[in-house]
Amino acid sequence: MKVVDGGNRESSYGGRFTGAVELEMLNATPTDDEPDTAFVHFHDGAVTFWHSHPGGQQFFVVSGEARVGTEADGEVQLASGTLVVCPPDERHWHGAAPGHDATLLTVTWGTTQWETTAPE
């Protein structure tokens, strides 16, 4: 058993986000066979660049007002308590709603495939 009471949140995770984002890794796994688990703290409207996950991703809005987007669904607003399930290889982005912060609990299977563009 492994008990985690919080991850390292000392530095900002940059380069693949618009705005300030802190990644608090709770459980990083050694291979893509097991999911990684993290809190991702998005500040005032910050979002990820477009990306996908070979094994899919689930995230739960722990606090704040969030948003997610896909090509098929466009932008969807998310309230606290909402769970989003992204199937394997679905191209998407996510983060905080404009004017709000949001914290997401993410469970991700496989190495994230980052793109170099942010949503418009």
PyMOL commands that set and color helices and strands:
alter all, ss='L'
color gray80, all
select strands_A, chain A and resi 17-18+21-27+36-42+47-48+51-52+57-64+66-70+74-78+83-86+92-96+102-108+113-114
alter strands_A, ss='S'
color yellow, strands_A
deselect
rebuild
show_as cartoon
